[in-house]
Amino acid sequence: MLTVLEPEGLYPDTKLEQDILGPGVRLVQGNAKASLAELPDSLLADVEGLMTLRMAVPAEQIARFPKLKVVVRMGVGYDRVDRAACAARGIKVCNVPDYGTMEVAEFAVLLALSLRRGLILYHDTQRGPNPAPWAVRQSLLHRRQQVQTFGILGLGRIGVAAALRAKAFGYRVVFFDPALPKGWDRAVGIDRAESLDELLTQSDVLSIHAPLTRGTRGLIGERELRLLPKNAVVVNTARGPIIDIDALERVLRDGHIAGAGLDVIPVEPPVAPIPRLLQAYRDREPWLEGRLVITPHIAFHTPEAWDDIRLKGVETMRDVLVRGLETNVIPPGSE
């Protein structure tokens, strides 16, 4: 009998998982809160399949699973799994790329719209005992969508969904993704930039939809942010370390960037030392009024998406571990 471990105790029962995995698989739940290190070796000894949502899977924990064959990261990103350590053992790593696509795309466009149309500014200034005058407030943030270019970095599933939604609001949409073959731009009805710099120089809104890899970590630094048109807006619903958050603070503070919407930050949840930008946001410093939105990596969430990730996660484990298929397997060495 095969053994699959869900270490976080995500669900009150495992009937759905057991029905999908079948009678030849034993599903075990753990009660770890933050790390696989909380679980005893005896629980891991017979585990051949590991399904994780929030937890990292580093090399030192992989070494504690003598029979491990498959790791399923219950999400789109797989940077939390040490894939090199898995590859060295012949362990297959999978993700769940087809959940939360609509939710994250909608949230990215929502962040841009809420900044560009003043929702955040008016929300911030109408609260409290001394609200702003009942009138229009002038802001360099506010512009009609039809006169702007919505730039997308990374045209995967979520990037395409965001492109279609931004296009529906009237934006001109342009993307940069060197991994995509020619023709995607014509298929979706958007424009293609041939380089990152070309994308940046025309993006009134920059929306990031790239995975976190060696090549994308720190990809958007101060130089790149200053290539954006003055008073641009930056949105990140992908991974926090893709943007240099200290550089973002500088270009917001000196006024080159008008606003930013971040569902992700470099370290989640934040720990000391807190990035200056996050601290200024928490302290409600006046210079950020109406210019910044930070949410706790929740763009993916709806009850429907939560159901999807549970179902699609266990279906991926069944396909790969039980049926020997290659469903959602990340190729070794792919970045």
C-alpha positions in Angstrom: 0.0 0.0 0.0 1.2 3.5 -0.9 1.3 6.2 1.7 0.6 9.9 1.1 1.2 12.6 3.7 -0.7 15.9 4.0 1.4 17.4 6.8 -0.6 20.6 7.5 -4.0 19.1 8.5 -5.7 21.4 6.1 -9.1 19.7 6.0 -11.5 18.3 8.7 -11.7 15.0 6.9 -9.9 13.2 4.0 -12.9 11.5 2.4 -12.4 13.4 -0.9 -8.7 12.6 -1.1 -9.2 8.9 -0.2 -12.0 8.5 -2.8 -9.7 9.9 -5.5 -6.5 8.1 -4.5 -8.3 4.8 -4.2 -8.1 1.8 -1.8 -4.4 1.1 -2.6 -3.3 4.4 -1.0 -3.2 5.3 2.7 -3.6 9.0 3.3 -2.0 10.4 6.5 -2.6 13.9 7.9 -0.1 15.7 10.1 -0.6 18.6 12.4 2.5 20.7 11.6 1.9 24.5 11.9 5.0 26.0 10.2 7.5 23.4 9.3 8.0 19.7 8.4 10.6 19.6 11.2 7.6 19.5 13.6 6.7 16.0 12.4 8.4 12.8 13.8 10.6 10.6 11.7 8.3 7.7 12.4 5.5 9.5 10.5 7.7 10.1 7.5 9.4 6.7 7.2 6.9 5.2 4.8 5.7 8.3 2.9 5.9 8.1 -0.9 3.8 11.1 -1.7 3.9 14.5 0.0 1.3 17.2 -0.6 2.0 20.7 0.8 0.3 24.1 0.5 2.2 26.6 2.7 5.2 24.7 3.9 8.6 24.8 2.5 10.3 21.5 1.5 14.0 22.1 1.9 16.8 19.6 1.3 17.3 18.7 5.0 13.6 17.8 5.3 13.6 15.8 2.0 16.4 13.7 3.5 14.0 12.6 6.3 11.7 10.9 3.7 13.5 7.6 2.8 10.8 6.4 0.3 9.6 9.7 -1.1 8.7 9.6 -4.8 6.4 12.6 -5.5 6.0 16.1 -4.0 2.9 18.0 -5.0 3.0 21.8 -4.3 -0.6 22.7 -4.0 -0.3 26.0 -5.8 1.1 27.5 -9.0 4.6 28.5 -7.6 7.0 25.8 -6.7 10.0 27.8 -5.4 9.3 26.5 -1.8 10.5 23.1 -2.9 14.2 22.3 -3.2 14.0 20.8 -6.6 17.7 20.2 -6.9 17.5 17.9 -3.8 14.5 16.2 -5.2 16.1 15.7 -8.6 19.2 14.1 -7.0 16.9 11.5 -5.4 14.7 11.0 -8.5 11.7 12.6 -6.7 9.1 14.2 -9.0 7.9 17.7 -8.2 4.5 18.8 -9.4 2.5 22.0 -9.0 -1.2 22.8 -9.6 -1.1 25.3 -12.4 -4.8 25.4 -13.2 -6.3 26.7 -10.0 -6.8 30.4 -9.0 -6.1 31.6 -12.5 -9.2 33.8 -12.7 -8.9 35.0 -9.1 -5.3 36.2 -9.4 -5.8 37.8 -12.8 -8.9 39.6 -11.5 -7.1 40.8 -8.4 -4.1 42.1 -10.4 -6.4 44.2 -12.6 -8.4 45.2 -9.5 -5.3 46.6 -7.8 -4.5 48.6 -10.9 -8.0 50.0 -11.3 -8.5 50.8 -7.6 -5.3 52.9 -7.7 -5.8 54.4 -11.1 -9.5 55.4 -10.5 -8.9 56.8 -7.0 -10.8 54.2 -5.0 -7.9 53.8 -2.6 -7.2 57.5 -2.3 -10.8 58.4 -1.5 -11.1 55.4 0.9 -8.1 56.6 2.8 -9.1 60.3 2.9 -12.8 59.9 3.8 -12.2 57.9 6.9 -11.6 59.2 10.5 -12.8 62.2 12.4 -11.4 64.8 9.9 -12.3 63.5 6.4 -11.1 65.4 3.3 -13.4 67.8 1.7 -16.4 66.3 -0.2 -14.8 67.0 -3.6 -12.5 65.8 -6.3 -8.9 65.4 -5.2 -6.2 66.0 -7.7 -3.7 63.1 -8.0 -1.2 62.0 -10.6 -2.5 58.4 -10.1 -5.8 59.1 -11.8 -6.1 58.4 -15.5 -8.6 57.0 -18.0 -7.8 53.3 -18.8 -8.0 53.9 -22.6 -5.0 56.2 -22.7 -2.8 53.8 -20.8 -0.7 50.7 -21.6 -1.0 47.7 -19.3 2.3 45.8 -19.3 2.5 42.2 -18.3 5.7 40.5 -17.3 5.1 36.8 -17.8 2.3 35.5 -20.1 1.4 32.2 -18.5 -2.1 31.2 -17.7 -2.6 34.0 -15.2 -0.9 36.5 -17.4 -3.2 35.7 -20.3 -6.2 36.0 -18.1 -5.0 39.3 -16.8 -4.3 40.5 -20.3 -7.9 39.7 -21.5 -9.4 41.5 -18.5 -7.2 44.5 -18.8 -8.0 44.6 -22.5 -11.7 44.5 -21.7 -11.3 47.7 -19.6 -9.8 49.5 -22.5 -6.1 49.3 -21.8 -3.7 48.7 -24.6 -1.9 45.5 -23.4 1.7 44.6 -24.1 3.7 41.7 -22.6 7.2 40.3 -22.3 7.9 36.6 -22.0 11.0 35.2 -23.8 9.8 31.6 -23.2 6.7 32.0 -25.4 6.9 31.2 -29.1 6.0 33.8 -31.7 2.3 34.1 -32.3 0.9 34.3 -28.8 0.5 38.0 -29.1 -1.7 37.6 -32.2 -3.7 34.7 -30.7 -4.6 36.8 -27.7 -4.9 40.2 -29.5 -2.2 42.0 -27.6 1.3 43.4 -28.4 4.6 41.8 -27.7 7.7 43.5 -26.4 11.0 42.0 -27.6 12.9 42.9 -24.4 12.2 43.7 -20.7 13.4 47.3 -21.3 11.0 47.7 -24.2 8.1 46.5 -22.0 9.0 48.8 -19.1 9.4 52.0 -21.1 5.8 51.8 -22.3 4.0 50.4 -19.3 1.7 52.8 -17.4 0.8 49.8 -15.4 3.3 47.0 -14.8 1.7 43.8 -13.6 4.0 40.9 -12.7 3.0 37.3 -13.4 6.4 35.5 -13.6 7.5 32.6 -11.5 10.3 33.0 -9.0 13.4 31.5 -10.4 17.1 32.3 -10.4 16.5 34.5 -13.4 13.6 36.4 -12.0 14.8 37.0 -8.4 15.5 40.7 -8.1 14.6 41.2 -11.8 12.8 44.5 -11.1 15.3 46.8 -9.3 15.7 50.5 -9.2 17.1 50.8 -12.8 14.1 48.9 -14.1 11.5 50.8 -12.1 13.0 54.1 -13.4 12.5 52.9 -17.0 8.7 53.0 -16.4 7.0 56.2 -17.5 6.7 58.8 -14.7 3.6 58.2 -12.5 3.3 54.5 -13.5 1.7 52.0 -11.2 3.3 48.7 -10.2 1.3 45.6 -9.3 2.8 42.3 -8.1 0.6 39.2 -7.5 3.3 36.7 -8.3 6.3 36.5 -5.9 7.7 39.2 -3.6 11.4 38.7 -4.3 11.0 39.5 -8.0 10.8 43.2 -7.0 13.5 45.0 -5.0 11.1 46.3 -2.3 13.6 48.9 -1.1 14.1 50.2 -4.6 10.3 50.4 -4.9 10.2 52.5 -1.7 12.7 54.9 -3.2 10.9 55.4 -6.5 7.6 55.9 -4.7 9.0 58.3 -2.2 10.7 60.5 -4.8 7.5 60.5 -6.9 8.7 58.6 -10.0 6.2 55.9 -9.4 2.7 57.0 -8.5 1.4 53.9 -6.8 1.8 50.2 -6.1 -0.4 47.2 -5.3 1.4 44.3 -3.7 -0.2 41.0 -2.8 3.3 39.6 -2.2 6.4 40.8 -0.3 9.9 39.3 -0.1 9.4 37.5 3.2 6.0 36.2 4.1 4.8 36.7 6.8 7.1 39.7 7.4 9.7 39.4 10.1 12.2 41.9 11.5 13.7 43.9 10.0 10.5 45.0 8.4 11.1 46.6 4.9 10.9 50.4 5.1 8.0 50.5 2.6 5.9 48.1 4.7 6.6 50.0 7.9 5.6 53.3 6.3 2.4 51.7 5.1 1.6 50.3 8.5 2.4 53.7 10.1 0.1 55.4 7.6 2.8 57.9 6.7 1.1 60.8 4.8 3.3 60.5 1.7 1.7 57.1 0.9 -1.9 58.3 1.2 -3.9 56.6 -1.5 -0.7 55.3 -3.3 -0.1 51.9 -1.8 -2.1 48.7 -1.2 -0.6 45.7 0.5 -2.6 42.4 0.9 -1.3 39.2 2.6 -0.9 36.9 -0.4 -4.6 36.3 -0.8 -5.2 37.1 -4.5 -5.8 33.4 -5.2 -8.6 33.0 -2.6 -12.2 32.3 -3.2 -14.1 29.3 -1.7 -14.3 28.0 -5.3 -10.5 28.3 -5.7 -9.9 26.6 -2.4 -12.0 23.7 -3.5 -10.1 23.6 -6.8 -6.7 23.4 -5.2 -7.8 20.5 -2.9 -9.4 18.5 -5.8 -6.7 19.2 -8.4 -3.9 18.7 -5.9 -5.0 15.2 -5.0 -5.8 14.4 -8.6 -2.2 15.3 -9.5 -0.9 13.0 -6.8 -3.1 10.2 -8.0 -2.0 10.6 -11.6 1.7 10.7 -10.9 2.1 8.4 -7.9 -0.6 5.8 -8.6 -1.0 5.9 -12.4 2.6 6.7 -13.4 1.6 9.7 -15.5 3.4 13.0 -15.9 0.5 15.3 -14.9 1.9 18.7 -13.8 5.4 17.4 -13.3 8.0 20.2 -13.4 10.9 19.2 -15.7 14.1 18.9 -13.8 16.3 21.9 -14.3 13.5 24.1 -15.7 13.6 27.7 -14.5 
